[in-house]
Amino acid sequence: MGGMTQTDAGAGRKVSEARERLLRTAGQLFYTEGIHTVGVDRLVAESKVTNATFYRHFPSKEDLAVAYLGSVDLAIRAQIGALMATDVPTAAILRGIGASLVEQIRSPGYRGCAFLNAAAEFPAPDHPVHRVVVQHREWFLQTITGLFAQIADESAEHAGRHFVMLRDGAMSAGYLGDPVLAGETLLRGIEGLLRVHTARGLDEGVTPAPDQAPFTAMTVSDIDCSPPGA
């Protein structure tokens, strides 16, 4: 009783597939061309759905943009969560995040950070798209700050903000300039930040975990905030 009939189940799968196609298409087009540039007609045509199907799932293109950024946010949270769950030193996790950023900055089709790009298109603080960007960045900052706090409580917030600024600068420089140099600069910055912050931990009497060379074996795909498959 209350179960889905076979016909309903089939319709549900079709609806879900259509929504996923819309999100996948939006991710590719919004990331490479911009949210404002891409119209609903094109999204419908390239997703191979009807206008009715589009508006059944997303009342507006901006609702689709919010969903697109939300899907990228969830993927990044899951990826970093998986990395944090591994049995490696905290410094290695931070290096791994940095190495993954470098990998993505140097990848074909890289167009910068999807969240920073969206914020530039929707600068009003009360706009739903802008709010999604702010929420993602607040989570990322808190996560990075928490990792630095495991090394040393003192100035962990400062170190977290420094890391995020290094990330933002590298992602912009990697798109607008030389991605190789941007990546190298990011890694040097992270190493310097870790060196200074670990020294603070020693001053606090914290015994650091055994350090290791720059951690690249467990890089995190798509940590650059670009949509999967872009």
N, C-alpha and C positions, 0 to 999 in steps of 0.2 A: 504494500500500500504506500502510495506517495513516491514509488519508484519511477524511473524514466523508462518510457517505452522504447522499443528498438528504433522506431522512427524518430522519436525525440532525441535519442542518443546520437543517431546519425546526423540530425540537424545540428545538435550541440557541437559535434566534432567539426562540422563545416563552418559554423560560426566562429569557433575557436581558431581554426586554421585561417579564416579570413582576417581575424583580429591580429594574429601573428604576422601575416603577410603585410598588413598595414604598418605594424610596428617595425618590421624589418625594412620595408621600403622607406618609411619615414626616417629611420636611423641612418640609412645610406645617403638619402637626398638631403636631409636637414644638416648632416655633418659636412658633406662635401660642398653644398651650395648655399646653405643658410635657411633658416625657418621661414623668414618673410618671403624669400624668393620663390619657394615651391608652393604652388597652389593646390587646392583640393582636387581639381580635375586631373592634374598630373598624378597625384597620389593614388586616386581611384584607378586611373588607367594602368599605371605600372604595378599596382597591387592586384589587378584583375578582379576587382570587386565592383559592386554597384554603388551609386550614391546613397541609396537607402541603407546598404550595409555599412557604409562609412559612418553615416550619422546615427545608426543604431548603436555603434560602439563609442563614437566620439562626437559629442554635440558640436564641436568646432575644431578647427585645425590647431588651435592653441591647446585644447584638451589632449590632442594627439601628441603635441610637443611635450606636454607635461608627462604623459605616459612614456614617451621615448626617453626622456631624461631619467625618469624613475626606473626604467629597466636598466639603464647604464649604471645608475647608482646601486641598484640591488646586486648587479653582477660584480661590481667593484667591492662591495661589502663582503660578498661571499668569497671572493678571491683573497682579499686581505685576511679575512677570518681564517681561511684554510692555512695561509702562511703562518699566522700567529699561533695556530694550533700545533705546529710542528715543534719538535724538541730541539730547538736551536737557540743560541744566545740572542738576546734582544737586539744587540748591535747588528747581528747577521740578518734579522728580519728587516731592519731599517735599510741595510745595504741591499737586500733583496728587492725591496720596494723601489729603491733608486735604480737598480740595474734593470728592472722591468720598465721603468719610465724611459730609460735610455734606449732600450730595445724598441719601444713603440715610437719614440721620437724619430728614430732612424728608419722606420718602416715605410714602404711605399704607400702613397695616398694619405700620409699624415697631414692633418689640417689644424693642428693645435688642439686645445682642450674644448670638448663639446660644451662644458659648463661655462667656461669663460666666454666662448663664442655666443652662447645663448644669453648670457647676462648683458653682453654688448648690444644684442638685438632687443632686449626687453629690460631697459634700465630702471623702470619704475619699481620701487621697492615693494609695492603692494600687488604687483602682477603675479599671478600663479606661477608662471615660468621662472620669474626672478626668485620667488620664494623657494622653489625646488632647488635652484642653484645654491642659495644661501644655506639651506638645510644640509645639502650634500657637503658643502665646504666646512660647515660647523662640525659635522660628524668626522670628516677626515682630519681636521685639526685636533679634535678631542682624542681620536685614535692615536695619532702620531705623538701627541703630548703624553698620553698614557704610556706609550712605549718608552719615551725618554724618562718618565718618572720611575720606571723600573730600573733604570741605570742610576739615576740620582734625582731626588725630589727637588733639590734646589734648582731654580731656573728651568724646570721642565717645560713650563708654559712658554718661556722665551725660546727655548730650543725648538719646540713644536712649531711656533710661528716662523722661526727662521727656516725650518725645513720646508714649510708650505711656500714661503716666498722663493726659496731656491727652486722648488718644483714649478711654480708659476712662471718664473723667469726663464727656466730651461725650456718649458713647453712653448712659450712665445718665441724665444730665440731659435728654437729648433725648427719652427715653421717659417719664420721671417728671415732667418740667416742660415748659418752652417749647422746642420743637425749633429754632426760629429763633434764639433767644438762645444756645442751646447751640452751634449751628453757628458763629455769629459769634464766640463766645468761643474756640472751638477754633481758628479761623483766626487770630485775634489772637495767641493763644498760640504758634502755629506761626511766625508772622512774628517775634515777639519772640525765640523760640528760635533761629531762623535768623540774626537780626541779631547776637545775642550770639555764636553759634558762628562766624559768618563773621568777626567781629572777632578771634576767637582765631586763625583761619586767617591773617589778615593779620599778627598778632603773630608767627606761626611763619614768616612769609615766603612763604606760599602765595599764588599769584596766583589769585583766584577766577574762575570762568567768568562771562561776562557775565550779569548778573542780568536778571530780567524781572518784569513785573507778576504778581500771583497767577495761577497756572497752572490754567486750567480747561478747556482745549481737549481734554485727554486724560484725563478722569476715569476712574476704574476702577469699573465696575459691581459691586455687592455686596461692596464692601470693608468694609462694616459688619458682616460676619460673619453676615448673615442668609442663609438658604438661597435659591437662585435660585427665583423665582416665588412667594415668600412674600408 
